[in-house]
Amino acid sequence: MRRFTLLESSMAFHGDETKIHSIATTLSKVPKRCNLLQVLCKFLTGFTLISIALFLLFSIARAQEESDFKVDVSVDKGDDATYYDEEPIFITFRTTEDAYIIIYGIDTKGNLNLIFPESVKETGFIRANRTYQIPEDDDDFSFKVQGPPGEEFICAVASSEPLRIPAIFKEQEEET
């Protein structure tokens, strides 16, 4: 898996293809700049939001390069995989230490969608060196690629301290 790759917006896709990218970072302590993402999510959409989210993840990751604390996130077809409309997708993730984790997607329209934890009321705590999969084989739901073709991102942020789930996800949960 390639980590923290800033992607060009000029990539072309044909037909009903959707390209999935995964990005991961870890935090030993949640820096104040993470709260900036929470504020920006309320006011920005589309490419601007994606660019800012990627920049923040990249800058946080650079500050944590020397740490042994790592998070890995991937999809069943591998990084930079191509999926087609209605095709199922499985996301796996793990950390090298017990951690609190938030996984979210940025769809082809620039919308943020909370993937893990399932509810904003959950902590997202996971155990070290255990591989988690969403959905699990025995779950009664599945994730399917939907919406217009283009690029999507799966992002994971892990911390040794509890994370505050951004307000945008709380607002989405209240709407459903």
RAKANOR-V517276 format. One record per residue. N is the residue number from 1. SS is DSSP state (~ for helix, > for strand, _ for the rest). PHI is phi in whole degrees, 0 to 359 (none if undefined). D_CENTER is the distance of its C-alpha to the mean C-alpha in Angstrom with 2 decimals. Layout:
# RAKANOR-V517276
n/ss/phi/d_center
N/SS/PHI/D_CENTER
N/SS/PHI/D_CENTER
This chain:
# RAKANOR-V517276
n/ss/phi/d_center
1/_/none/13.97
2/_/274/14.07
3/_/251/12.09
4/_/56/11.77
5/_/271/13.50
6/_/279/14.24
7/_/256/14.95
8/_/283/18.03
9/_/273/18.15
10/_/268/21.40
11/_/292/20.30
12/_/255/22.30
13/_/232/21.57
14/_/241/24.39
15/_/67/24.90
16/_/251/22.14
17/>/281/19.67
18/>/232/15.93
19/>/265/14.27
20/>/250/10.83
21/>/240/9.30
22/>/242/6.95
23/>/225/6.58
24/>/218/7.27
25/>/208/9.72
26/>/236/12.18
27/>/230/14.49
28/_/280/17.99
29/_/218/18.59
30/_/287/16.54
31/_/285/18.04
32/_/298/19.30
33/~/294/17.34
34/~/297/14.16
35/~/295/16.32
36/~/299/16.75
37/~/300/13.24
38/~/301/14.21
39/~/291/17.43
40/~/296/16.29
41/~/300/13.96
42/~/288/17.23
43/~/248/19.20
44/_/243/17.36
45/_/223/16.12
46/~/66/15.71
47/~/299/15.75
48/~/299/16.57
49/~/297/13.46
50/~/299/11.29
51/~/300/13.76
52/~/293/13.74
53/~/299/10.03
54/~/294/10.30
55/~/299/13.64
56/~/297/12.75
57/~/298/10.22
58/~/295/13.04
59/~/291/15.77
60/~/294/14.51
61/~/298/14.08
62/~/298/17.60
63/~/290/19.00
64/_/254/17.84
65/_/307/18.98
66/_/278/21.99
67/_/284/20.42
68/_/275/20.54
69/_/283/17.58
70/_/227/14.74
71/>/232/11.45
72/>/237/10.80
73/>/225/8.24
74/>/208/9.84
75/>/249/11.06
76/_/300/14.73
77/_/266/16.09
78/_/94/14.62
79/_/295/12.71
80/_/60/13.80
81/>/284/15.10
82/>/253/16.91
83/>/240/16.87
84/>/245/19.47
85/_/309/19.76
86/_/72/19.87
87/_/282/18.87
88/>/291/17.12
89/>/225/13.83
90/_/240/13.04
91/>/248/9.95
92/>/242/11.27
93/>/207/10.43
94/>/199/13.02
95/>/231/14.20
96/_/272/17.65
97/_/223/18.56
98/_/306/18.37
99/>/204/15.42
100/>/258/13.56
101/>/226/9.83
102/>/237/7.20
103/>/240/4.12
104/>/222/3.49
105/>/249/4.66
106/>/244/7.21
107/_/280/10.30
108/_/294/13.47
109/_/264/15.02
110/_/91/12.51
111/_/283/11.76
112/>/267/8.80
113/>/228/8.44
114/>/288/7.86
115/>/255/7.46
116/>/215/8.63
117/_/291/11.17
118/_/294/12.99
119/_/227/14.82
120/_/293/14.72
121/_/278/17.92
122/_/270/16.48
123/_/274/15.79
124/_/76/13.04
125/>/287/15.58
126/>/227/15.60
127/_/271/18.41
128/_/296/18.59
129/_/56/18.96
130/_/248/18.26
131/_/272/16.04
132/>/252/14.24
133/>/229/13.64
134/>/235/12.35
135/_/287/14.75
136/_/285/17.44
137/_/302/20.60
138/_/265/22.60
139/_/291/20.29
140/_/266/22.04
141/_/220/19.16
142/_/220/17.19
143/>/262/14.24
144/>/233/15.84
145/_/291/14.96
146/_/219/16.63
147/_/94/17.54
148/_/292/18.81
149/_/294/18.30
150/>/150/16.42
151/>/260/13.20
152/>/236/9.73
153/>/232/6.46
154/>/250/3.60
155/>/241/1.96
156/>/232/4.22
157/>/234/7.30
158/>/239/10.48
159/>/216/13.91
160/_/284/17.43
161/_/250/18.05
162/_/304/16.78
163/_/261/14.04
164/_/270/14.90
165/_/287/12.52
166/_/305/12.79
167/~/303/15.66
168/~/301/14.08
169/~/287/12.51
170/~/295/15.97
171/~/295/17.70
172/~/296/15.88
173/~/294/16.85
174/~/294/20.35
175/~/287/20.74
176/_/269/20.27
